[in-house]
C-alpha cells in the first residue's frame, strides 16, 4: 500500500485499500458479530447498514449506534481496545462486508496518513453518537426523546430532497424505541402524532423530516 497525502483524493476509497479482504454477505436481522465471541477480524462495511445493540436480561433491546458503508466495526477493538462483551452487530438490510485481519488495518495506519484521518473521523463520529444519545435520554417525555433522536438521525443520514430531508437508513419504529429506552407502543404513538402534525412522514420504509425548523423548535 503506497503512502498517500493527507489531503483527500477523490479517487481514494477505504474499500479500495482492503479489496482483498474476505467478502461476506448478511441478510436483514442476521448477526454479524456475536456479543460474546471475539471478532474474527475487522469488518469493513461495503454496502448496507449495521446496528450495534445489546440485550438486557429481560430481553429488551438497546440500540446504541447505526453504522453505514465505509465504516469499520468493531472500531474500539480494531484500534486495540477491549472487545465489548454483550454488544451485538446486526444487519439492518442486505449487507456486504469485507473482513480483514486486525494487523492489516494497524499496519496500514502506520504509513497511510489519509487512512489514519478517516479512521479518526469515524472514531469522533462514534463519540459524537454516544454523546447525542446521552443528551436525548435527558428528555423526560416520549415526544422530546423521539424528536431529539429523529433530528440526530437526520443530521447523520439525512439526504435533502426538495424541502424535505429523507433519513436514508432503514430505521424502524422498534429501532427508535430501542434507541431511547422506550417500549415500541409509546414510541409509535409519539411518531404518529408527528405524522399527523405534518412534521414527519414515512415513505418506502424511510422516515422523512417534512419541516425541519418546526421540528427543531419543538425542543427549544
N, C-alpha and C positions, 0 to 999 in steps of 0.2 A: 504494500500500500504506500503510495507516494505521499510525502508531506505536502499539505495544501495550505494556502494562505488563510489567515483568519477571516479575511473578507469573504462574504458568501458568494459562491459561484452559482449561477442559475442552473447549471447542469449538475450541481452537486446533489447527491442523494444519499441518505443514510442507508437505504435499502441497497443501493449500488455497491456500497462498501462491504456488505455482508451477503451478497447474492449467492455465495457458495454455501450458505447455511442450509440446514435441513429444512425442507419445505413441508409444512404441516397444515392441515385443514381441519376446522372445527365448525360444527353446526350450532345453531342457536341453542342456548342453555347448556351447551356441553362444557364441562370443566377443563380448563387448560392447565392450570396449576392447582393441585390439591393442597389445601391449607396445612396439612400435617406431613407433607412429603418435601424433602429437599429438592429444589428445582434441578432439572436435568441440564440446564444451561440458561442462557439469557435469551428471552423471546422478543424478537422484533416484530411488531405488528405491521404487516404489509398491506392488509386490507381488512376493514371492519372495525367494530367497537368491542371493547372488553371492559367488564366491570370488576372491580376489586371489592369483595364483600366478606363479611363474617356472619356467622350464625350463632345466636345465643343458645344457652342450654334449653330454653323453652321453644327453640325452633324459629325465633324471629330473625328476619334478615336485617342486615345493617350495611347498606351500600355506602362505601367510603369514597370512591373515586371512579371516574369513567376515563378509559384510555382510548386513543384513536390511532390511526395509521401513522407510522414513523416513530412511534414511541416504544421504549423498551420496558419490559416487565420481567421480574420484579426489580424496580430500579435500586432500592436500598441494597438488596442482595448483590446485584450486579456490580455495585461500587464497593464491594467487600463489607457491607453491613450485614447484620444477622438476618436470617430468614424469619419473617414474621409468622409464627405458628398460628394457625387458625384463620389465615387470610387466604381466601379462595379467589381465583381469577376465572371468570366465566364469559363465554362468547355471548354477545347480545344480538348478533346476527351471524351470517356466514362470515367466518374469519379465516384469513390466511396468515400464517406465522412463519418467520424464518428463525430457527433455533441455532444459536452459535455457542461455543464454549465461552465461559466467562473470561478465560485468559486471552481469548482472541480480542474481545472488547477492550480489556485492560491494556493489551499491547498496542492496539490502535490509538487509544487515548494518549499513549506515551509520546507519539510523534505526529499526531494529526490535530493541529490547532482548531481547525473548523469543527471537527467532530467533537472535540472537547467542549467547545462553546455550545454546540447543540445539546449535548448531554447536560451541561449546566443549566440551559434553558428548561429542559424537561424537569430537572430537579427543583428549580424555582417554581415551575407550574404545579408540581405536587405539593410543595409547601403552601403555595397560594390557595390551592384547592382545599386543603385541610383548614387553613385559616378562615376561608369563606364558610366552610361547613360549621365551624365553631360559632361564627357570627350569626349564621342562620338559626342555629339551635338556641340562640339567646332570645329570639322572638317567642312570646308566650302563646300567641294564638296560632291556630292552624293556618289561617289566611296569611299571616305575616311570614310564617315559615315557607309556605308554598310559593308566595311571591318572591321572596328572597332567593329561593332555590332556582326558580324559573329565570330570574334575572341573571343569576350566575351562569346557568346553562346557556342562555342567550349570548352572554359575553364570551363564553368559551367555544361554543359550537354554532353560534348564530351565523346565518347567511342572509344578507339583505335581498329582499325580493319586493321591489316597489317600495311601498310604505311599511311593509311588514318585515318581520325577522323570523326566518324559519330556523328552528333549533334542529340542525342536521345531525341528529343522533337518535337512535331508536329507544327513546326513553318512554317507559310505560307508567301508568298510574301507580303500579306496585313499586317501581323503581323510585318514584318521587316519595312515596310513603316510607320506603326503607331508608332513604337518604336523610329524612328529617325526623326519624324516630316516632312514627305515627302509624296507626292502622290504615289499611287501604280505604275503608269506607269513609273515614274522616277526611283523608286527603282528596278523595274523589269528589266529595261534596264541595270542598273549597275550590277545586278546579272547575267544577260545573258552574259555580257562581261567577267565576272569572269569564267563562264562556258566555254566560247569559248577559254579562255586562259589556261584552264585546272587547274585553281587554286581551283575551286569549282565544285561540282556536286550535283546531287539530285537523290535519289532512294527511292522508297516506301514512298514518302512524307517526307523524311528526308534529310536535307542538309548534304553534305559531304565535308570536307576540304581535298583536294587532295594533296596540297603542303603547309604545314604549314609555313615552313621557308620563302618561296617566298611571301606568303600572309602577313606575319609579316613584311617583308622587304618593302612592298608597303607603309607602314605607317612611315617608318624611314626616 
